[in-house]
């Protein structure tokens, strides 16, 4: 396939490398230099492109999508998340509706992860006779060095723009579809700037999503046991990932009515295995019982290749844009900025 990647920063470069490794022809576009073309308008062969990837900063997503669809109304487009800023959601919907032959998918890395799929299968199997009572998802990393270098700065979604799309993908995988839709429509009981989002109502399990880009760990007790290296264990025990450390504390824990826990822990071999980023584990713990299994796989690569296949096979007019999730996270971003204003 011929694939055009628009934007060759850190994420766009990973897109290009994975597609080339899979044997596809890749052409790149980026006005900052280093690409095959500086502008989309310079592409001499738009009608022969099989798929487009938009991996620019979020502010440039909608203009790039509009230009692609003007030149190729039936384009297949993989759009990095967030699809657009909250104030642009209505414009995005109008753009897609004006091009009914297009196929557009917003990148959903953890929604296509083999590790998440295996974890969700375990949860569904056990919860048939043992209902879910609580779900906790945490994605914490110290991103202060990244932010100092100009990366991971989201001026509209705020803290919710870093990890929460991934965390919602995991939550979506373990909850029944109607329960997940109800969750997105329910106002959280607590939203804090770290950010911690708690939801607790009679018709939902207790749900907490937590992320800190300052490296402040929220639930060291739920997944710290799974890490093998002493240095990782020490950081987690102190509930702080130091500045400049590339440890990522990412897990999803489901507690069942019996007290049993099903816990997915990402990258638990950090510090012990050079390939730790592609090795993950599911632990099933109950009274007097403990079993676990490991899963190897690159989330990003799995997601890109599966979604490319989806774009190639899906019917014209298909748009998988995760708009309810965008609106939910826009609300969290607004709530966080309001809290900070009151504090200041």
N, C-alpha and C positions, 0 to 999 in steps of 0.2 A: 504494500500500500504506500501511497505518497501522502505524507503527513507534514503539515506546516505547523511549527511551534512558534507562537507569537510571545516574545519575552524570553530571554535566555539568562535570567538571573539564576539564583541557586535552584529554585524549583523548576523553572523552564529547562535548565541544563540537564536536570535529572530526567525530565520527560524525554528530551531528545536522546540522551544516552540509552535509556531503556528501550525506546522504540528502535533505535539503530541496532542495538544488541539483538533484538528480536527479528532483525532482517528487513525492516521497513526503510524506505527512502525518506529521509527527514530534511526539510528545508526550514531555516530559521529566519525570524524577522525581529529586529530590535533596533530602535533608533540610537541607542547608546553605543553601538559599534560591536564588532566581533561576530555579527550575524551575516547570513547570506544576503539579506536585504535590509535596508533601513526602514522601509515603510511597506505596509500591505499593498499600497497602490503600485509598488514596483514589481509585484509578482506578475510574470508574463503568462502564467498558465493556471489561473484560478479554477477553471472548469474541470481540470484534470486532477484536482486535489481530492483524495478520498476522505481525509479527516483533518480537522483543525483543532489545535490546542491553544487556549488563551491562558497564559501563565504570567501575565503582566501584573503590576500592582493593582489592587482592587479598583482604584479610581479610573483606570484605563480599560476595565473589562467591558463596560457597556459601549463605549465608542468603538472598540475593536470588534465586538460582536455585530454592531450595526453595520460596520464597513464590510465585514465578511458576508453578511446576509444580503447586502445590496449587490455584491458582486456574484454571489452564489446563493440564490434563494433556497436551494435544497441542501445546503451545507450540513455536514455532520460535525458537531462542535463539542469538544470536551472543555468545560469551563472550570477553572480553579475556583475553590471556595475562598471567601464568600463570593457568591455570584455577582453581587453588587453591594453598594451601601444601602442602608435602610431607606433613605429618601429616594432611592432610584428603583425600588421594587416595582412600582406601578409602571415606570418607563420600560423596565425589563419585560414585564408581561405584555405590554403593548407591542414591543419590538417582536416578540415571539409570535404573537397573534397575527401580525402583518406578514409573517412568513410561514404559512401553514405546511409547507413542504420540508421545513428544516427539522433536524433532529438535534436536540441539545441535552447534554447530561452534565450536571454539576459534580465535580470530582468528589467521591465518597470513599476515601481510603479505607477506613475501618468497616465500612459497610460491605467491603469485598475481601476482607481479611480472612484467611483460612483459620487463624487462631481464634478470631471472634466467632466464626461459624462453629467451630468445635466446642467452644465455651457455651454458646447459646444452645447447642444441641443437648449438652449435659444439663443445663438449667431447665430446658423444656421437659426433658425426660423425668427429672426428679420432681419438678413442680406439678406434674400430673396428679400426684398423691400427697404432695407436701407443698402447700402454697407459698408463694413469694411474700415475705413480709417487709423486706428492706433491700434496697439497692444502693450501693455506694460506688461512685466512680471518681477516681482522682487522677489527674494528669498534672504533675508538678515538675518544673525544671527551673533552675536559676538562669533566666534569660537576660540578666542585666548587662552582660557583656555584648550580647546580640543587639540589644536596644541601643547601647552606646555606639555600636557600629552601624546604626540606622536600620536594623532588621526588626521585624515583629513589632512595628509600631502601628496600631490600629486606632485612628482618631474618632471612629464612629461606633464600632461595636465594643471598643474598649477591651477589657480583660476577656470578655466573652468571645472576642474574635480570634484568640490564640488557639485554644484547645477545645472549645465547647462544641464545635461541629463534630469533632471526632468522638467526644463523649456522648453526644446525642445518638450517634450511629450505633454505639455499643448498647445504649439504653434501648434503642429501637429494636435491637436484635433479640433482647431477652423478654421484653414485654409483649403481650398480645397486641395486635394492631389497634383495636379499639381502646385499649388501656393507654397505649402510647399517645394516640390522638387526644384522649382526655387529659393526659398529662400536659401536653403543649397548650391546652386551653385553660389550664388551672393556674391561678396566681400563686407563686411560691409564698411559703410562710416566712421565709427569711432569704434576703439577698445581701451579701456583704462584699466589700471591695476586693477581698483576696483573690478569687471570688468564691464564696460558698453559697450554694443555692439549695435550699431545703424545701421540700414539698411534703405535706402531711395532711391527708384528708381521708374520710371514711371509705371512699371508693377507689383509693389508690394505695399501693404499698408506700411506706416511707421511702423517699428518694432524696439522696444528696449527691450533687455534683460539686466537686471542689477542684480548683486549679490555682496555682500561684506561680507567676512568672518571676517572683523574687526568691523562689526556692524554699518557701516555708511549707513544710509537709503537714498535712492536716490529719492523716490517719496512719501513723507509723505502725500501729498494732495490726492493721488488717492485711498488710502484704509484706512487711519488713522481714518476716520469717523466711521468705522465698529467695532472698538474695544470698548468693554464695560467698562473695568476696568480703573480707573483714572491713575494708575501707567503706564499701557501700553500706554495710550493716551499721557502722559507726555513725555515718551521716544520717541515716534513717532514724537511728535510736535517738539522736539529738534533734530530730525533726527539722533539720536545716541542710540544704544542699549549698555548699559554699560557692561564692562568686568564681566564675571561670571553670567550674567543674561540669563535665558533660553527662553526669548521671541524670537519668530521667526516672522519676518514680511514677509509674503508670500502672494502674490496676483497675479491675472491676470486681466487686464483691457482691454476691447475692446471698442474703440470709433467708432461709426457709423456716416455716412454722415450727419445725422440730428443733431448730437451733443449728441445723447443718449449714455450712457455708460452702459455696462454690466460688472460687476466686481465680480470676485470670490475671496473671502477672506478666507484664511485658519486660523483656530485656533483663531477666533476673540473673543472667550470667555476667553482668557488667563487672569488669575488673578481673574476670577469670578466663574469658574466651574472646579472642579477637573478633569473632563473628557474633558477638552478643546481641547486636541489634536485630538479628534475624532468628533469635531463639526465645521462645516464650513457654509458659507453663500454666496448666490448669490444675488447681488443688481442690479436692473435695474432702472437707473435714467435718466429722460428726463426733458424737460422744464415743470415744474408744476406737474410732476408725479414721484412717487418713490414707488417701491414695492420690496419685497425681500422674499426669502424662505431659509430655513436652510436644511442642509444635515448632517446626522450623519453617520460616518463610519470610519474604520481604513484602511487607504490607503494600508499600507504594508500587512496587512492580506488579504484584498480583492485581491491585486495583486498576492500574493503567491498562494492562492487557485484557482484563475481563471487560472493562468499560469500552475499550476499542472494539472488541467483539460485539458488544451490545449495540454500539453505534452502527456497526456494519450490518447487523441483522434486523434492527428495529424498523418499524414502519414509519413512513413520512408523517410528520406532525407530532412525533413523540417528544415530550419535554419532561425531563426528570430534574426539577430545579430546587426541590426541598424548601419551597417558599414558607410553609408553616414554621419550619425550624429557623429560617432567617428572621421571621417576624418575632418568634419567641426570643431569640438572642438579641434582636434589636431592643426589645423591651428590657432585657437584663442590662444591656449597655446603658440605656436611659436611667434605669433604677440605680445603677452604680454611680453614674455621674451626679445624680441627685443627692445620693448619700455623701459623696465627696464634697459637694457644694455646701451641704449643711455642716460638715466637719470643719471645712475651711472657714 
